[in-house]
Amino acid sequence: MEKKYFKKRIGEKIKNQKGSALAYSLVIMMIVAILLTSILRYISSQINYSFNRINREKSFQVAEAGIYWYRWYLAHQVSGKTVQQVKDFWQNGNPYGVSSPYEAEFSDPEAGPVGKYKIEIDPPDSNSTIIMVKSTGWTYKDPGNKRTIQVRFRRPSWSENAVVANDVIRFGESTEVSGKIHSNNGIRFDGVAYNKISSSVDDYDDPDHSGLPEFGVHTHVNVPPGSGVNDNFRPLEAPPTDPVPSRVDVFKAGRQFPVPSVDFNGLLSDLNFMKSQSKIAGQGNYFDNTNCSGSNYGRHIILSGGNMTVKTVTSYDASSNSIISEGCSANYGIPNGGVIFVENNIWLEGTINNKKVTIVAANLVGGSRANVYLGANNLLYTNTDGKDVIGVIAQQDIEIIRDSQDFLTIDAALLAQSGRVGREHYGVYCTQYNRRGSCLNWVTDHKNTITVNGSIATNLRYGFAYTDNTGYTNRVLNFDNNLLYYPPPYFPTGTEYSIDLWEEL
């Protein structure tokens, strides 16, 4: 009886153990299945994510290929052309992507067709050198996975440097410059530069002292904690010193040499174009050499808001470049986005308001080259946010007259095509004579501060002060950032577009 009972109990126990094992097995199998499912789902999601990332990256590369293709396209369409030809291309050349999106296939040389890009263009307006290019790319494998890149292309302008020169230039101790400076020759800089300074030469023989050649961009400021300037040859600022000292006390953003040159000779075609545009109604004003009251030495232009008064200069003092007498006064509206062209000299002053204009003095019919004279009064903007822009171009010199303002401000982009932007060395001069011709009043030429808010382009050596401490004691050159994207109308520009801003949308 007991044996049967124990056998029964053992059997039940074995059955219970088998049942428990089965339950445990089912639980484990469920856990394993859940884990495997999760792992498989994770692996699958990672694979899908990887494919998505690969396709997104390929779409991005396709979009980027569209950007660089368009830069290649522009190079072939406008490289080497005049300002007018570039303008005609955008207005009449039916450029790709302007009137409607332009699509093209992108192919891998090894794998064949990959996908497509679509290019959409915002063309430049009449007073701008920038275009916006938007490129959207996708692959054939995943056409819904698109990437879009937007890039700003910009054509360089002559107004994008605080100073650009074709000759050796020297900046004294009291000079402060906020914009870039470039010369096709050498630069001696003894002031403070807050942007990059560049030269097209490795080294040059500084004409202001004897000794061996010094770096294309060099300084004579003594190394801190020293101060002041040493006018002798500086061995540490000359080859074979390597590396070139950084001198951040002078060159806050560094110096660079050699770099490519800027071509001043090509400006003549731009002057001819400006002259032709000034004769078109609504585009500008043209003033020739004729005069209703005898001798004609040029025009005196006084800007006032949106208008200007133009007077004929009948005589002037060549020793001071100041006007003596005038005639034939008339009033005109300032052509917004246009050009004022005088086939003679210009004396310029005044203030503009909500106007963009370029004023040109050039004698293209023969005879002496024309100059622009500044300084009798300030040349100013009412608005400093880009609404007001003045370009001043002289075939020869842009000259600050002897009797200029003690504190003179010029808001403009200045360009002297074959001469220089500067002020003559007046030194000590006479302002009053007696009947016998003897001087009664000698004056030493001392001026306080000249401030140029804009840019300077000069073919010959620039300067507003001299080593005998005459001229302007303080020279402040503030670059106008608005000129980077909105140079003065018809101002000379390069024809090569470069990428100025890049972003993914």
NUMIDREN-395899 format. One record per residue (C-alpha): x, y, z; residue in one letter. Coordinates in Angstrom, 2 decimals. Example, Ala and Ser with C-alpha at 12.3 -4.5 7.8 and 13.67 -1.06 7.14 Angstrom:
BEGIN
[[12.30; -4.50; 7.80]; A]
[[13.67; -1.06; 7.14]; S]
***
This chain:
BEGIN
[[0.00; 0.00; 0.00]; M]
[[2.79; 2.39; 0.99]; E]
[[4.80; 1.47; -2.12]; K]
[[1.83; 2.28; -4.35]; K]
[[1.35; 5.58; -2.53]; Y]
[[5.00; 6.56; -2.90]; F]
[[5.02; 5.57; -6.55]; K]
[[1.93; 7.70; -7.10]; K]
[[3.53; 10.64; -5.29]; R]
[[6.74; 10.27; -7.24]; I]
[[4.81; 10.10; -10.51]; G]
[[2.83; 13.20; -9.65]; E]
[[6.06; 14.96; -8.69]; K]
[[7.67; 13.98; -11.95]; I]
[[4.60; 15.19; -13.85]; K]
[[4.68; 18.45; -11.93]; N]
[[8.39; 18.84; -12.66]; Q]
[[7.78; 18.17; -16.36]; K]
[[4.99; 20.72; -16.33]; G]
[[7.18; 23.29; -14.58]; S]
[[10.02; 22.66; -17.01]; A]
[[7.66; 23.13; -19.91]; L]
[[6.37; 26.36; -18.44]; A]
[[9.90; 27.54; -17.83]; Y]
[[10.84; 26.59; -21.37]; S]
[[7.88; 28.48; -22.77]; L]
[[8.79; 31.56; -20.74]; V]
[[12.41; 31.38; -21.86]; I]
[[11.35; 30.84; -25.45]; M]
[[9.07; 33.86; -25.24]; M]
[[11.85; 35.96; -23.76]; I]
[[14.29; 34.78; -26.42]; V]
[[11.70; 35.46; -29.12]; A]
[[11.10; 38.94; -27.76]; I]
[[14.83; 39.58; -27.57]; L]
[[15.42; 38.18; -31.03]; L]
[[12.55; 40.21; -32.42]; T]
[[13.89; 43.34; -30.75]; S]
[[17.39; 42.60; -31.99]; I]
[[16.13; 41.93; -35.49]; L]
[[14.06; 45.07; -35.42]; R]
[[17.07; 47.02; -34.15]; Y]
[[19.31; 45.50; -36.80]; I]
[[16.68; 46.20; -39.44]; S]
[[16.24; 49.78; -38.25]; S]
[[20.01; 50.28; -38.22]; Q]
[[20.26; 48.88; -41.73]; I]
[[17.41; 51.15; -42.86]; N]
[[19.01; 54.07; -41.01]; Y]
[[22.34; 53.34; -42.68]; S]
[[20.68; 53.17; -46.08]; F]
[[18.84; 56.39; -45.27]; N]
[[22.07; 58.06; -44.17]; R]
[[23.87; 56.83; -47.26]; I]
[[21.08; 58.08; -49.52]; N]
[[20.92; 61.40; -47.64]; R]
[[24.66; 61.80; -48.03]; E]
[[24.41; 60.95; -51.71]; K]
[[21.57; 63.45; -52.11]; S]
[[23.73; 66.06; -50.41]; F]
[[26.64; 65.30; -52.73]; Q]
[[24.35; 65.53; -55.75]; V]
[[23.06; 68.93; -54.54]; A]
[[26.62; 70.12; -53.95]; E]
[[27.59; 68.93; -57.43]; A]
[[24.83; 71.20; -58.76]; G]
[[26.37; 74.19; -56.96]; I]
[[29.82; 73.57; -58.41]; Y]
[[28.41; 72.88; -61.84]; W]
[[26.69; 76.26; -61.76]; Y]
[[29.93; 77.98; -60.77]; R]
[[31.60; 76.28; -63.76]; W]
[[28.70; 77.42; -65.95]; Y]
[[29.06; 81.05; -64.81]; L]
[[32.81; 80.97; -65.38]; A]
[[32.25; 79.97; -68.99]; H]
[[29.50; 82.54; -69.51]; Q]
[[30.97; 85.71; -67.98]; V]
[[34.73; 85.21; -67.49]; S]
[[36.72; 87.99; -69.18]; G]
[[33.65; 90.00; -70.15]; K]
[[32.98; 93.66; -69.45]; T]
[[30.58; 94.91; -66.80]; V]
[[28.03; 95.64; -69.52]; Q]
[[28.37; 92.16; -71.02]; Q]
[[27.87; 90.58; -67.60]; V]
[[24.80; 92.77; -67.07]; K]
[[23.45; 91.78; -70.51]; D]
[[23.95; 88.12; -69.66]; F]
[[21.70; 88.35; -66.60]; W]
[[19.09; 90.54; -68.29]; Q]
[[18.98; 89.09; -71.80]; N]
[[21.06; 85.92; -71.90]; G]
[[18.38; 83.56; -70.53]; N]
[[20.71; 82.10; -67.86]; P]
[[19.88; 78.65; -66.53]; Y]
[[17.72; 78.50; -63.42]; G]
[[16.38; 82.07; -63.51]; V]
[[13.06; 81.99; -65.33]; S]
[[12.44; 78.33; -64.39]; S]
[[14.31; 75.64; -62.39]; P]
[[17.09; 73.85; -64.23]; Y]
[[17.41; 70.08; -63.74]; E]
[[20.30; 67.86; -64.73]; A]
[[21.41; 64.29; -64.09]; E]
[[24.42; 63.55; -61.93]; F]
[[26.47; 60.47; -62.84]; S]
[[29.26; 58.61; -61.09]; D]
[[32.03; 57.81; -63.62]; P]
[[32.19; 54.26; -62.20]; E]
[[28.64; 53.54; -61.05]; A]
[[26.70; 55.44; -63.70]; G]
[[23.65; 57.69; -63.08]; P]
[[23.09; 58.42; -59.39]; V]
[[20.35; 61.04; -59.28]; G]
[[19.41; 64.59; -60.22]; K]
[[19.82; 68.14; -59.02]; Y]
[[17.47; 71.08; -59.49]; K]
[[18.91; 74.60; -59.58]; I]
[[16.95; 77.77; -58.82]; E]
[[18.54; 81.24; -59.16]; I]
[[17.83; 84.66; -57.68]; D]
[[19.69; 86.90; -60.17]; P]
[[21.48; 90.11; -59.12]; P]
[[19.60; 93.36; -59.14]; D]
[[20.99; 96.32; -61.05]; S]
[[23.10; 97.58; -58.12]; N]
[[24.40; 94.27; -56.78]; S]
[[27.17; 91.81; -57.56]; T]
[[25.61; 88.87; -55.68]; I]
[[23.37; 86.00; -56.80]; I]
[[21.67; 83.34; -54.72]; M]
[[21.87; 79.75; -56.00]; V]
[[19.67; 77.02; -54.51]; K]
[[20.43; 73.42; -55.47]; S]
[[18.22; 70.47; -54.47]; T]
[[19.59; 66.96; -54.95]; G]
[[18.11; 63.42; -54.76]; W]
[[19.01; 59.87; -55.76]; T]
[[17.13; 57.51; -58.03]; Y]
[[17.10; 54.87; -55.25]; K]
[[15.41; 57.17; -52.75]; D]
[[13.90; 60.15; -54.62]; P]
[[11.92; 61.31; -51.60]; G]
[[15.08; 61.83; -49.56]; N]
[[16.14; 65.29; -50.77]; K]
[[18.80; 67.73; -49.59]; R]
[[18.93; 71.45; -50.43]; T]
[[21.94; 73.75; -50.37]; I]
[[21.83; 77.53; -50.81]; Q]
[[24.95; 79.47; -51.76]; V]
[[25.64; 83.16; -52.30]; R]
[[27.96; 83.90; -55.22]; F]
[[29.72; 87.27; -55.36]; R]
[[31.75; 89.07; -58.00]; R]
[[34.62; 91.02; -56.41]; P]
[[34.40; 94.81; -56.72]; S]
[[37.06; 97.51; -56.69]; W]
[[35.23; 98.86; -53.66]; S]
[[35.77; 95.81; -51.44]; E]
[[39.14; 96.92; -50.06]; N]
[[39.68; 99.85; -47.75]; A]
[[42.70; 100.58; -49.96]; V]
[[43.91; 98.96; -53.18]; V]
[[46.97; 100.40; -54.95]; A]
[[49.17; 99.86; -57.98]; N]
[[52.23; 101.48; -56.41]; D]
[[54.29; 101.38; -53.24]; V]
[[52.33; 102.85; -50.35]; I]
[[53.14; 103.92; -46.83]; R]
[[50.78; 104.30; -43.88]; F]
[[52.04; 106.41; -40.97]; G]
[[51.79; 105.95; -37.22]; E]
[[48.46; 107.76; -36.85]; S]
[[46.65; 105.67; -39.46]; T]
[[43.85; 103.30; -38.47]; E]
[[42.31; 101.03; -41.11]; V]
[[39.32; 98.73; -40.59]; S]
[[39.13; 97.12; -44.05]; G]
[[41.47; 95.07; -46.23]; K]
[[44.49; 96.68; -47.89]; I]
[[46.22; 95.45; -51.05]; H]
[[48.99; 96.76; -53.27]; S]
[[50.46; 95.39; -56.47]; N]
[[53.74; 96.71; -55.07]; N]
[[55.11; 97.00; -51.54]; G]
[[53.42; 98.29; -48.37]; I]
[[55.02; 99.90; -45.35]; R]
[[52.47; 100.03; -42.56]; F]
[[53.21; 101.81; -39.28]; D]
[[49.65; 102.30; -38.01]; G]
[[47.06; 99.76; -36.86]; V]
[[45.32; 97.44; -39.35]; A]
[[42.23; 95.56; -38.19]; Y]
[[41.94; 93.49; -41.37]; N]
[[44.34; 91.62; -43.65]; K]
[[47.05; 93.46; -45.59]; I]
[[48.38; 91.89; -48.78]; S]
[[50.96; 92.60; -51.47]; S]
[[51.70; 91.11; -54.87]; S]
[[55.46; 91.08; -54.25]; V]
[[57.64; 88.99; -51.97]; D]
[[59.91; 91.92; -51.16]; D]
[[60.76; 95.41; -52.43]; Y]
[[63.21; 98.26; -51.94]; D]
[[61.41; 100.79; -49.74]; D]
[[62.04; 104.21; -51.37]; P]
[[61.75; 106.02; -48.02]; D]
[[65.08; 104.74; -46.66]; H]
[[68.31; 103.07; -47.77]; S]
[[69.19; 99.43; -47.21]; G]
[[68.26; 96.03; -48.55]; L]
[[64.77; 95.02; -49.75]; P]
[[62.18; 94.32; -47.05]; E]
[[59.05; 92.15; -47.04]; F]
[[56.24; 92.99; -49.45]; G]
[[54.25; 94.00; -46.36]; V]
[[56.41; 95.27; -43.51]; H]
[[56.43; 97.68; -40.60]; T]
[[58.95; 99.99; -38.96]; H]
[[57.10; 100.08; -35.63]; V]
[[59.40; 98.95; -32.81]; N]
[[58.63; 95.56; -31.30]; V]
[[56.75; 95.80; -27.94]; P]
[[57.45; 96.65; -25.20]; P]
[[59.26; 99.22; -27.33]; G]
[[57.28; 101.99; -29.01]; S]
[[57.62; 104.48; -31.80]; G]
[[59.03; 103.99; -35.28]; V]
[[62.57; 103.31; -36.51]; N]
[[63.02; 104.68; -40.03]; D]
[[66.13; 102.62; -40.79]; N]
[[66.29; 99.28; -42.58]; F]
[[64.67; 96.56; -40.41]; R]
[[66.50; 93.19; -40.72]; P]
[[63.68; 91.28; -38.95]; L]
[[61.23; 92.69; -41.52]; E]
[[63.29; 91.49; -44.47]; A]
[[64.40; 88.26; -46.15]; P]
[[65.83; 85.80; -45.23]; P]
[[63.94; 86.06; -41.90]; T]
[[61.74; 82.96; -41.66]; D]
[[59.04; 82.73; -40.54]; P]
[[57.71; 86.23; -41.10]; V]
[[56.98; 87.78; -37.67]; P]
[[53.26; 87.97; -36.95]; S]
[[53.41; 91.45; -35.37]; R]
[[49.80; 91.40; -34.16]; V]
[[50.41; 94.78; -32.52]; D]
[[50.33; 96.25; -36.05]; V]
[[48.68; 93.60; -38.25]; F]
[[45.68; 92.56; -36.14]; K]
[[44.41; 90.15; -38.82]; A]
[[47.76; 89.24; -40.37]; G]
[[49.60; 89.99; -43.59]; R]
[[49.93; 88.01; -46.80]; Q]
[[52.35; 88.14; -49.75]; F]
[[52.68; 87.48; -52.59]; P]
[[49.11; 87.39; -53.95]; V]
[[47.71; 88.02; -57.49]; P]
[[47.75; 91.58; -58.86]; S]
[[44.80; 93.87; -59.61]; V]
[[44.63; 95.23; -63.19]; D]
[[44.27; 99.03; -63.31]; F]
[[44.80; 99.18; -67.09]; N]
[[41.48; 97.51; -67.83]; G]
[[39.50; 100.41; -66.37]; L]
[[39.49; 102.45; -69.59]; L]
[[36.74; 100.33; -71.15]; S]
[[34.64; 100.86; -68.02]; D]
[[35.01; 104.65; -68.35]; L]
[[33.78; 104.51; -71.95]; N]
[[30.81; 102.43; -70.88]; F]
[[29.95; 104.85; -68.05]; M]
[[30.06; 107.74; -70.50]; K]
[[27.62; 106.01; -72.86]; S]
[[25.25; 105.19; -69.99]; Q]
[[25.29; 108.77; -68.69]; S]
[[23.78; 109.92; -71.99]; K]
[[20.73; 107.66; -71.64]; I]
[[17.67; 109.38; -70.20]; A]
[[16.97; 108.08; -66.73]; G]
[[20.40; 106.41; -66.48]; Q]
[[22.53; 109.44; -65.81]; G]
[[23.68; 112.98; -66.60]; N]
[[26.40; 113.91; -69.09]; Y]
[[28.28; 117.24; -69.06]; F]
[[30.67; 118.04; -71.90]; D]
[[33.38; 120.70; -72.24]; N]
[[31.12; 123.45; -73.56]; T]
[[30.45; 126.48; -71.39]; N]
[[28.02; 129.37; -71.73]; C]
[[30.28; 131.91; -70.05]; S]
[[33.78; 131.58; -71.47]; G]
[[36.53; 129.38; -70.03]; S]
[[35.56; 125.94; -68.77]; N]
[[37.72; 124.12; -66.24]; Y]
[[35.08; 121.64; -65.18]; G]
[[31.98; 121.43; -63.00]; R]
[[31.28; 122.16; -59.36]; H]
[[28.71; 119.62; -58.13]; I]
[[26.91; 120.19; -54.85]; I]
[[24.77; 117.24; -53.72]; L]
[[21.69; 117.93; -51.61]; S]
[[19.41; 115.02; -50.69]; G]
[[18.01; 113.71; -53.97]; G]
[[19.07; 116.72; -56.05]; N]
[[22.24; 118.48; -57.11]; M]
[[23.37; 121.92; -58.19]; T]
[[25.89; 121.93; -61.05]; V]
[[27.97; 125.04; -61.76]; K]
[[30.58; 125.65; -64.43]; T]
[[34.04; 126.49; -63.07]; V]
[[35.35; 129.49; -65.01]; T]
[[38.61; 129.93; -63.10]; S]
[[40.53; 128.25; -60.29]; Y]
[[43.79; 128.58; -58.37]; D]
[[46.17; 125.87; -59.58]; A]
[[48.41; 126.31; -56.52]; S]
[[45.62; 125.37; -54.08]; S]
[[43.17; 123.63; -56.47]; N]
[[40.40; 125.89; -55.16]; S]
[[37.63; 127.49; -57.24]; I]
[[37.92; 131.23; -57.95]; I]
[[34.86; 131.90; -60.10]; S]
[[31.80; 130.06; -61.44]; E]
[[28.88; 130.47; -63.83]; G]
[[25.99; 128.68; -65.55]; C]
[[24.33; 127.16; -62.48]; S]
[[21.54; 124.59; -62.95]; A]
[[19.66; 122.09; -60.78]; N]
[[19.16; 118.39; -61.55]; Y]
[[17.82; 115.28; -59.90]; G]
[[20.45; 112.75; -58.84]; I]
[[20.00; 109.65; -61.04]; P]
[[19.40; 106.81; -58.58]; N]
[[21.40; 103.78; -59.66]; G]
[[22.93; 105.89; -62.40]; G]
[[26.10; 107.76; -63.33]; V]
[[27.06; 111.44; -63.57]; I]
[[29.81; 111.89; -66.16]; F]
[[31.79; 115.10; -66.66]; V]
[[34.16; 115.35; -69.61]; E]
[[36.41; 117.53; -67.45]; N]
[[37.40; 118.19; -63.83]; N]
[[34.93; 117.97; -60.94]; I]
[[34.82; 119.82; -57.61]; W]
[[32.51; 117.73; -55.43]; L]
[[30.79; 118.18; -52.05]; E]
[[27.43; 117.76; -50.31]; G]
[[25.09; 115.09; -48.93]; T]
[[22.86; 112.47; -50.56]; I]
[[19.72; 110.83; -49.20]; N]
[[18.38; 107.46; -50.42]; N]
[[20.51; 107.56; -53.56]; K]
[[23.12; 105.33; -55.16]; K]
[[25.23; 107.13; -57.75]; V]
[[28.68; 107.13; -59.36]; T]
[[30.32; 110.43; -60.32]; I]
[[33.03; 110.34; -62.99]; V]
[[35.57; 112.90; -64.21]; A]
[[37.20; 111.73; -67.45]; A]
[[38.31; 113.48; -70.63]; N]
[[37.90; 110.84; -73.33]; L]
[[37.86; 113.27; -76.27]; V]
[[41.53; 114.26; -75.96]; G]
[[43.59; 116.68; -73.89]; G]
[[44.51; 116.66; -70.22]; S]
[[43.19; 113.89; -68.04]; R]
[[40.47; 114.93; -65.64]; A]
[[40.66; 115.17; -61.83]; N]
[[38.19; 115.18; -58.95]; V]
[[38.75; 117.75; -56.19]; Y]
[[37.35; 117.15; -52.70]; L]
[[37.52; 118.82; -49.32]; G]
[[35.95; 122.28; -49.59]; A]
[[33.12; 120.68; -47.60]; N]
[[32.30; 117.15; -46.47]; N]
[[30.91; 114.48; -48.80]; L]
[[28.31; 112.60; -46.77]; L]
[[25.59; 109.97; -46.63]; Y]
[[22.34; 110.59; -44.81]; T]
[[21.88; 106.84; -44.29]; N]
[[24.70; 104.47; -43.38]; T]
[[22.73; 101.21; -43.83]; D]
[[23.43; 100.81; -47.56]; G]
[[20.61; 103.04; -48.83]; K]
[[23.19; 105.68; -49.77]; D]
[[26.23; 104.88; -51.94]; V]
[[28.60; 107.25; -53.75]; I]
[[31.28; 106.18; -56.18]; G]
[[33.87; 108.78; -57.23]; V]
[[36.08; 107.98; -60.23]; I]
[[38.81; 110.21; -61.65]; A]
[[40.64; 109.52; -64.87]; Q]
[[43.73; 111.07; -63.23]; Q]
[[43.73; 112.15; -59.55]; D]
[[41.29; 112.42; -56.69]; I]
[[42.81; 115.37; -54.91]; E]
[[42.08; 116.90; -51.51]; I]
[[42.41; 120.67; -52.00]; I]
[[44.81; 122.80; -49.94]; R]
[[42.07; 124.72; -48.11]; D]
[[40.18; 121.58; -47.12]; S]
[[38.22; 121.17; -43.90]; Q]
[[40.31; 120.73; -40.75]; D]
[[38.09; 117.76; -39.87]; F]
[[37.14; 116.28; -43.23]; L]
[[34.77; 113.34; -43.74]; T]
[[34.30; 111.56; -47.07]; I]
[[31.60; 108.90; -47.44]; D]
[[32.42; 107.28; -50.78]; A]
[[34.30; 104.68; -52.77]; A]
[[37.20; 106.56; -54.40]; L]
[[39.03; 105.37; -57.54]; L]
[[41.90; 107.13; -59.35]; A]
[[42.40; 105.28; -62.62]; Q]
[[45.80; 106.58; -63.75]; S]
[[46.76; 108.92; -60.92]; G]
[[46.42; 108.86; -57.16]; R]
[[44.07; 109.52; -54.28]; V]
[[45.78; 111.99; -51.98]; G]
[[46.74; 115.53; -51.12]; R]
[[49.68; 117.53; -52.42]; E]
[[52.62; 118.46; -50.23]; H]
[[51.91; 122.10; -49.45]; Y]
[[54.44; 122.35; -46.60]; G]
[[54.74; 126.05; -45.83]; V]
[[52.85; 128.37; -48.17]; Y]
[[51.89; 132.02; -48.48]; C]
[[48.30; 133.24; -48.23]; T]
[[48.87; 136.99; -48.63]; Q]
[[51.29; 139.08; -50.69]; Y]
[[52.08; 142.79; -50.78]; N]
[[52.24; 144.88; -53.94]; R]
[[55.89; 144.01; -54.43]; R]
[[55.14; 140.28; -54.36]; G]
[[56.61; 139.64; -50.93]; S]
[[54.73; 137.31; -48.62]; C]
[[52.91; 138.86; -45.70]; L]
[[51.53; 135.66; -44.19]; N]
[[53.29; 132.29; -44.21]; W]
[[51.23; 129.27; -43.17]; V]
[[52.39; 125.78; -42.23]; T]
[[50.05; 123.15; -43.65]; D]
[[48.57; 121.45; -40.59]; H]
[[45.21; 119.69; -40.76]; K]
[[43.65; 117.62; -37.99]; N]
[[41.73; 114.54; -39.18]; T]
[[40.57; 113.07; -42.48]; I]
[[38.08; 110.21; -42.29]; T]
[[37.16; 108.11; -45.33]; V]
[[34.13; 105.90; -44.79]; N]
[[34.23; 103.69; -47.86]; G]
[[37.21; 102.59; -49.94]; S]
[[40.22; 103.89; -51.89]; I]
[[41.64; 102.57; -55.16]; A]
[[44.72; 104.45; -56.36]; T]
[[47.06; 103.80; -59.27]; N]
[[49.90; 105.88; -57.86]; L]
[[51.13; 106.30; -54.31]; R]
[[48.40; 107.37; -51.92]; Y]
[[48.84; 109.86; -49.07]; G]
[[47.24; 112.62; -47.02]; F]
[[50.30; 113.42; -44.85]; A]
[[54.06; 113.82; -45.19]; Y]
[[57.19; 113.00; -43.20]; T]
[[57.74; 116.69; -42.32]; D]
[[54.52; 116.45; -40.25]; N]
[[52.43; 118.49; -42.68]; T]
[[49.05; 117.48; -44.05]; G]
[[46.48; 115.58; -42.00]; Y]
[[47.78; 114.46; -38.62]; T]
[[45.16; 111.72; -38.25]; N]
[[43.99; 109.45; -41.07]; R]
[[41.04; 107.17; -40.38]; V]
[[39.98; 104.71; -43.10]; L]
[[36.74; 102.94; -42.24]; N]
[[35.70; 100.32; -44.76]; F]
[[31.98; 100.38; -45.61]; D]
[[30.81; 96.74; -45.52]; N]
[[27.81; 97.61; -47.70]; N]
[[30.23; 98.02; -50.61]; L]
[[30.98; 94.28; -50.56]; L]
[[27.56; 93.43; -51.95]; Y]
[[26.30; 96.73; -53.30]; Y]
[[29.17; 98.61; -54.97]; P]
[[28.45; 101.99; -56.57]; P]
[[26.53; 101.80; -59.86]; P]
[[28.72; 100.84; -62.84]; Y]
[[31.75; 100.57; -60.55]; F]
[[34.38; 98.21; -62.02]; P]
[[34.06; 94.63; -60.81]; T]
[[35.73; 91.32; -61.45]; G]
[[34.03; 88.72; -63.63]; T]
[[34.83; 85.61; -61.59]; E]
[[32.13; 84.50; -59.15]; Y]
[[33.25; 83.04; -55.84]; S]
[[31.28; 81.39; -53.03]; I]
[[30.62; 83.96; -50.36]; D]
[[28.04; 82.21; -48.12]; L]
[[27.05; 78.54; -47.80]; W]
[[24.16; 76.98; -45.88]; E]
[[21.92; 73.90; -45.96]; E]
[[18.21; 74.61; -45.95]; L]
***
